[in-house]
Amino acid sequence: MVNTAIRFSENPLLSPKDLAPSRPGLEIACLLNPGVFTFQNKTWLLIRVAERPAQVDGIISFPVLKGDGIEIIEIKENDPELIATDPRVITYKGVDYLTTLSHLRLVCSDDGINFYQPDGYPILQGEGPDENFGIEDCRVALIDETYYLTFTAVSDHGVGVGMRTTKDWKTFEKHGMIMPPHNKDCALFEEKINGKFYTLHRPSSVDLGGNYIWLAESPDGIHWGNHKCLVKTRKNNWDSKRVGAGAAPIKTEKGWLEIYHGANKKHQYCLGAFLMDLNDPSKVIAQCDEPIMKPIAEYEMCGFFGQVVFTNGHIIKGDELTIYYGAADEFVCGAKFSIQNILSLLKYK
């Protein structure tokens, strides 16, 4: 494993205790996987904040959105119809539920290290039947002075990709679900190619196929087609179980560089990279054999769901790539990379 990351000495940058719950009766269990962008000369994170009621011995309780409020569901731990082997998802009477309810929270920083929640900006929450289990893991892309937010929309009828757009981060236009279930990890290119929008995304299959990274194109950034499978899992490798896109691909002289996550059968999440052709991103021309970042720090190994580094946001300054990432499904952290160093590690096909 080639570990090219220079972790911030200040990590974790944010922990659940650093933010206030969105409403009375809930506590923040996790901070996860922020979208990242610059706005008004500051670094901004759009953090996934996962909340739940305070847990009581013998009871599993969790919230779901209901109308303009929430409903708390309580299940006895010894209920024979409960399956609760995963801290993130439970099954009760054959129906899957999330153990937390996620929304998206804006924080900003003057130095990229010390973040605070500014006044006057809304909390973005799930709305409607497609988002009643919350919204998660937002990617942010700036295209023609408009910020495109693509996020995981979760409900009792599936997991898909929702989209909202904004120019000022105070008013938002909703575009509904742009990729139906089961789909997530949607990362738009921040530049049109031959007049078309492009995005990476990940449909999933439990039978034929698998958790692979796909490419789609669009005339308007909302309606997508011409889907092509790009990157598959690799047997007996660090990315053998699932792969998914990180943030917007990075334009380099050698091609479009994508930082992606991969997981193995032990659910250990690492970061890797692959390269797409500049003029035809459906052509993957190189990929790393080994991860560029693996969970090794204590805050990456131990948390709500350990052995996880997961990114969907970064800042680029010349050759310096600053990745903000979720660690152990609980903390927000930062690390710096050299783009040229990452490119040097890729194996051409």
C-alpha positions in Angstrom: 0.0 0.0 0.0 1.3 3.4 -1.0 0.1 6.0 1.5 0.5 9.4 -0.1 -1.7 11.3 2.3 -0.4 14.0 4.6 -3.0 14.1 7.3 -3.8 17.4 9.1 -2.2 17.5 12.5 -5.5 19.0 13.8 -7.6 15.9 12.8 -10.4 15.3 13.5 -11.4 18.8 12.4 -15.0 18.2 13.5 -16.6 15.8 15.8 -20.3 15.3 16.7 -19.9 17.3 19.9 -18.9 20.4 17.8 -22.4 21.0 16.4 -25.8 21.3 17.9 -28.6 18.9 17.1 -31.2 20.2 14.5 -34.1 19.9 16.9 -34.9 19.0 20.5 -35.1 15.3 21.4 -32.2 14.3 19.0 -28.5 13.9 19.4 -25.8 13.9 16.8 -24.3 10.4 16.4 -22.0 11.1 13.4 -20.6 13.7 11.1 -19.8 12.2 7.7 -18.5 12.8 4.2 -18.8 16.5 3.4 -19.2 18.1 0.0 -16.6 20.9 -0.4 -16.6 24.2 -2.3 -15.3 27.7 -2.1 -17.6 30.7 -1.7 -17.0 34.3 -0.6 -13.2 33.5 -0.3 -13.9 30.8 2.3 -13.7 27.0 2.3 -17.1 25.5 2.9 -18.2 22.0 3.9 -21.7 20.7 3.4 -21.6 18.0 6.1 -23.8 15.0 6.4 -25.1 15.2 10.0 -26.6 11.9 11.3 -29.0 12.2 14.3 -31.0 9.9 16.5 -32.7 10.0 19.9 -30.6 9.2 23.0 -30.4 5.4 23.2 -31.8 3.5 26.1 -30.7 0.1 27.2 -32.8 -2.7 25.6 -34.4 -0.4 23.0 -33.3 0.7 19.5 -34.9 4.0 18.6 -34.5 6.0 15.4 -36.2 8.9 13.7 -37.9 9.1 10.3 -39.3 12.2 8.6 -43.1 12.6 8.7 -44.6 15.7 7.1 -42.9 18.7 8.6 -41.8 16.8 11.7 -40.3 13.5 12.7 -41.6 10.2 14.1 -39.5 8.2 16.6 -39.7 4.5 16.1 -38.8 2.3 19.1 -38.1 -1.5 18.9 -37.0 -3.8 21.7 -33.6 -5.3 21.1 -34.8 -8.8 21.8 -37.7 -8.6 19.4 -37.4 -11.8 17.3 -38.4 -9.9 14.1 -35.4 -7.5 14.5 -32.1 -7.9 12.7 -29.6 -5.4 14.1 -26.1 -6.7 13.2 -25.1 -3.4 11.4 -25.0 -0.2 13.4 -26.1 1.7 10.3 -29.1 -0.3 9.1 -31.6 -2.5 10.8 -34.3 -4.8 9.4 -37.6 -5.1 11.2 -40.5 -7.3 10.0 -38.7 -7.5 6.7 -38.4 -3.7 6.2 -35.0 -1.9 6.2 -34.5 1.3 8.3 -31.6 3.6 8.9 -30.6 3.9 12.6 -30.0 7.6 12.1 -31.7 10.4 10.1 -29.3 12.6 8.1 -29.4 16.2 6.9 -26.9 18.5 5.3 -25.3 21.3 7.4 -23.1 24.2 6.1 -19.9 25.2 7.9 -17.1 27.5 6.7 -13.5 28.4 7.4 -11.1 31.2 6.7 -8.0 28.9 6.9 -9.4 25.5 5.8 -8.8 24.0 9.3 -11.1 25.8 11.8 -14.7 25.6 10.8 -17.8 27.2 12.2 -21.5 27.3 11.4 -22.4 30.8 9.9 -25.6 32.6 10.6 -28.3 33.0 8.0 -27.8 29.8 6.0 -30.4 27.0 6.1 -30.1 23.4 7.1 -30.9 21.2 4.1 -33.3 18.4 5.1 -35.1 15.6 3.3 -38.5 16.7 1.8 -41.2 14.4 0.5 -41.6 10.7 0.2 -38.3 10.1 -1.7 -36.3 11.6 1.2 -38.2 10.5 4.3 -35.2 8.6 5.7 -33.0 11.6 5.1 -30.4 13.0 2.6 -26.7 12.1 2.6 -23.2 12.4 1.2 -23.6 15.5 -1.0 -21.2 16.3 -3.8 -21.0 19.9 -4.9 -20.0 21.0 -8.5 -19.7 24.6 -9.7 -20.7 24.9 -13.4 -21.4 28.2 -15.1 -21.8 30.1 -11.8 -24.3 27.6 -10.5 -23.7 25.1 -7.7 -25.1 21.7 -8.4 -25.8 19.6 -5.3 -26.1 15.8 -5.9 -26.9 13.8 -2.8 -28.2 10.4 -1.8 -32.0 10.5 -1.2 -33.1 7.7 1.1 -36.6 6.5 1.7 -38.6 3.3 2.5 -38.8 2.6 -1.3 -35.2 3.0 -2.1 -31.9 4.9 -2.4 -31.5 7.2 -5.3 -29.8 10.5 -6.3 -31.5 13.8 -5.7 -30.4 17.2 -7.0 -30.8 20.8 -5.9 -29.1 23.9 -7.4 -28.2 27.3 -5.9 -26.2 30.4 -6.6 -26.2 32.0 -3.2 -26.6 29.0 -0.8 -29.7 30.6 0.7 -32.3 29.8 -2.0 -32.4 26.4 -3.8 -34.2 25.0 -6.8 -35.2 21.4 -6.4 -34.9 19.0 -9.3 -36.3 15.8 -7.7 -34.6 12.5 -8.1 -32.3 12.5 -11.1 -31.2 8.8 -10.7 -33.8 6.3 -9.4 -33.0 3.6 -6.9 -30.7 1.9 -6.4 -28.1 4.6 -7.1 -25.6 6.9 -5.3 -22.1 8.5 -5.4 -23.1 10.9 -8.2 -20.2 13.3 -9.0 -20.6 15.9 -11.8 -17.7 17.1 -14.0 -17.3 20.8 -13.4 -16.8 21.5 -17.1 -18.9 20.5 -20.2 -17.1 18.2 -22.6 -18.1 18.6 -26.3 -21.1 20.6 -25.1 -22.4 18.0 -22.8 -22.6 17.6 -19.0 -21.1 14.4 -17.6 -21.4 12.7 -14.3 -20.1 9.6 -12.5 -22.6 7.5 -10.6 -23.1 4.1 -9.1 -26.1 1.9 -9.7 -26.1 -1.3 -7.7 -27.2 -4.9 -8.2 -27.5 -7.6 -5.7 -27.7 -10.3 -8.3 -26.0 -9.9 -11.7 -23.4 -7.1 -11.8 -22.2 -5.3 -8.8 -21.3 -2.0 -7.2 -19.6 -0.4 -10.1 -18.8 3.2 -11.2 -20.7 4.3 -14.3 -20.7 7.4 -16.6 -23.7 9.3 -17.9 -24.2 12.4 -20.1 -26.8 15.1 -20.3 -27.8 18.1 -22.4 -28.9 20.1 -19.3 -27.3 18.6 -16.2 -30.7 17.2 -15.0 -31.8 14.6 -17.5 -29.2 11.8 -17.9 -28.6 9.0 -20.5 -26.1 7.1 -22.5 -24.9 5.3 -19.4 -21.6 3.3 -19.5 -19.9 1.1 -17.0 -16.4 2.5 -16.3 -14.8 0.9 -13.2 -15.5 -2.5 -11.7 -14.6 -4.1 -8.4 -11.4 -6.2 -8.6 -11.4 -9.7 -7.1 -9.1 -10.3 -4.1 -8.1 -6.6 -4.1 -8.6 -3.7 -1.7 -11.6 -2.6 -3.8 -13.1 -6.1 -4.3 -16.6 -5.5 -2.8 -17.7 -2.0 -4.0 -16.3 1.1 -5.7 -17.8 4.6 -5.9 -16.9 8.1 -7.1 -15.6 10.7 -4.8 -15.9 14.4 -5.8 -15.9 16.1 -9.2 -13.1 14.7 -11.5 -9.9 16.9 -11.6 -8.8 18.1 -15.0 -5.1 17.5 -15.5 -2.9 17.6 -18.6 -3.0 13.7 -18.7 -6.7 13.3 -18.3 -9.6 13.6 -15.9 -8.3 12.3 -12.5 -11.0 10.8 -10.2 -10.4 10.0 -6.5 -12.7 7.1 -5.7 -13.5 4.9 -2.7 -13.3 1.1 -2.6 -14.2 -1.4 0.0 -13.3 -5.1 0.5 -15.4 -7.9 2.0 -14.4 -6.8 5.5 -16.0 -3.4 4.8 -12.6 -1.6 5.0 -12.9 1.6 3.0 -9.8 3.1 1.2 -9.2 5.8 -1.4 -7.8 5.1 -4.9 -7.6 6.9 -8.2 -8.2 6.4 -11.9 -7.8 8.5 -15.1 -10.2 9.2 -17.9 -9.5 10.5 -21.4 -9.8 14.3 -21.6 -12.0 14.3 -24.7 -13.8 11.1 -24.1 -14.3 10.3 -20.4 -15.9 6.9 -21.2 -12.3 5.8 -21.8 -10.5 4.8 -18.5 -6.8 5.0 -19.4 -5.1 4.3 -16.1 -5.9 3.2 -12.5 -3.9 2.7 -9.3 -3.2 -0.9 -8.1 -2.9 0.1 -4.5 -4.9 2.6 -2.5 -3.5 6.1 -2.1 -5.0 6.4 1.4 -5.9 3.6 3.8 -7.4 4.0 7.3 -4.5 3.9 9.8 -5.1 6.7 12.3 -7.0 6.0 15.4 -9.9 8.3 14.4 -10.1 6.4 11.1 -10.0 2.9 12.7 -12.4 3.5 15.7 -15.7 5.3 15.5 -19.4 4.7 14.6 -18.2 2.3 11.8 -14.5 1.8 11.9 -11.8 1.3 9.3 -13.2 3.9 6.9 -11.8 6.8 4.9 -14.4 8.2 2.5 -14.4 11.4 0.5 -16.8 13.4 -1.7 -15.1 16.8 -1.5 -11.8 18.5 -2.2 -10.0 21.8 -2.9 -7.4 22.3 -5.6 -4.6 24.8 -5.5 -2.0 24.1 -8.2 -0.5 20.7 -7.5 -1.9 20.6 -4.0 -5.1 18.6 -3.5 -6.7 19.0 -0.1 -9.2 16.2 0.5 -11.8 16.5 3.2 -13.1 13.1 4.3 -15.2 11.2 6.7 -13.3 9.0 9.1 -14.9 5.9 10.8 -18.3 7.3 9.9 -18.1 9.7 12.8 -15.5 12.5 12.2 -14.6 15.0 9.5 -10.9 15.2 8.7 -8.5 16.7 6.2 -5.4 15.5 4.2 -3.2 16.9 1.5 -1.9 15.1 -1.6 0.2 16.0 -4.6 -1.7 15.6 -7.8 1.5 14.8 -9.7 2.4 12.1 -7.2 -1.0 10.5 -7.6 -0.7 10.5 -11.4 2.7 8.9 -11.1 1.2 5.9 -9.2 -1.3 5.1 -11.9 -0.9 2.0 -14.1 -1.8 2.6 -17.8 -4.0 0.1 -19.5 
